[in-house]
């Protein structure tokens, strides 16, 4: 969970340091993949009893917000890339 949660902003930062929107778009997609992986790990941790329901719901809502922002940014960068 620590790995994929730190991978999300790391990929955004790496994409911002690359040349052009195509590279940024690619790294944003990788960050989205890491957020999906994090979603799975949260569910698994809840199912295995490492997280109680309340904690799981809070973290899941926070992750859903991160995913919404990532998708919006990925779409924005993708549309600018095609222009």
C-alpha positions as CSV (number, residue, x, y, z in Angstrom):
1,X,0.0,0.0,0.0
2,X,2.9,2.4,0.8
3,X,4.5,1.6,-2.6
4,X,1.4,2.3,-4.8
5,X,0.3,5.3,-2.7
6,X,3.7,6.9,-3.1
7,X,3.9,5.8,-6.8
8,X,0.9,8.1,-7.7
9,X,2.5,11.4,-6.9
10,X,5.9,10.1,-8.0
11,X,4.6,9.4,-11.5
12,X,2.9,12.7,-11.7
13,X,6.1,14.5,-10.8
14,X,8.1,12.4,-13.2
15,X,5.7,13.2,-16.0
16,X,5.8,16.9,-15.3
17,X,9.6,16.7,-15.6
18,X,9.4,15.2,-19.1
19,X,9.2,17.1,-22.4
20,X,5.8,17.5,-23.9
21,X,2.2,16.5,-23.1
22,X,2.6,13.0,-24.5
23,X,5.1,12.0,-21.9
24,X,3.0,13.7,-19.1
25,X,-0.1,11.9,-20.4
26,X,1.7,8.5,-20.3
27,X,2.9,9.1,-16.7
28,X,-0.6,10.2,-15.6
29,X,-2.0,7.0,-17.0
30,X,0.6,5.1,-14.9
31,X,-0.5,7.1,-11.9
32,X,-4.1,6.1,-12.6
33,X,-3.0,2.5,-12.7
34,X,-1.3,2.9,-9.3
35,X,-4.5,4.4,-7.9
36,X,-6.4,1.3,-9.1
37,X,-3.9,-0.9,-7.5
38,X,-4.3,1.1,-4.2
39,X,-8.0,0.6,-4.5
40,X,-7.5,-3.2,-4.6
41,X,-5.1,-3.2,-1.7
42,X,-7.5,-1.2,0.5
43,X,-10.3,-3.7,-0.2
44,X,-7.9,-6.6,0.5
45,X,-6.8,-5.0,3.8
46,X,-10.4,-4.6,4.8
47,X,-11.3,-8.2,3.8
48,X,-8.4,-9.6,5.7
49,X,-9.3,-7.6,8.8
50,X,-6.4,-5.1,8.8
51,X,-8.8,-2.2,8.3
52,X,-12.1,-1.7,10.0
53,X,-15.1,-0.7,8.0
54,X,-15.0,3.0,9.1
55,X,-11.3,3.4,8.2
56,X,-11.8,1.6,4.9
57,X,-14.7,3.9,3.9
58,X,-12.7,7.1,4.8
59,X,-9.7,5.9,2.8
60,X,-11.8,4.7,-0.1
61,X,-13.5,8.1,-0.3
62,X,-10.2,9.9,-0.3
63,X,-8.8,7.6,-3.0
64,X,-12.0,8.1,-5.1
65,X,-11.3,11.9,-5.0
66,X,-7.7,11.4,-6.0
67,X,-8.9,9.2,-8.9
68,X,-11.4,11.8,-10.0
69,X,-8.7,14.5,-10.1
70,X,-6.3,12.2,-11.9
71,X,-8.9,11.2,-14.6
72,X,-9.8,14.9,-15.1
73,X,-6.2,15.9,-15.5
74,X,-5.4,13.0,-17.8
75,X,-8.3,13.9,-20.0
76,X,-7.3,17.5,-20.1
77,X,-3.7,16.7,-21.0
78,X,-4.9,14.2,-23.5
79,X,-7.1,16.7,-25.2
80,X,-4.4,19.3,-25.4
81,X,-2.0,16.7,-26.8
82,X,-4.4,16.0,-29.7
83,X,-4.9,19.7,-30.5
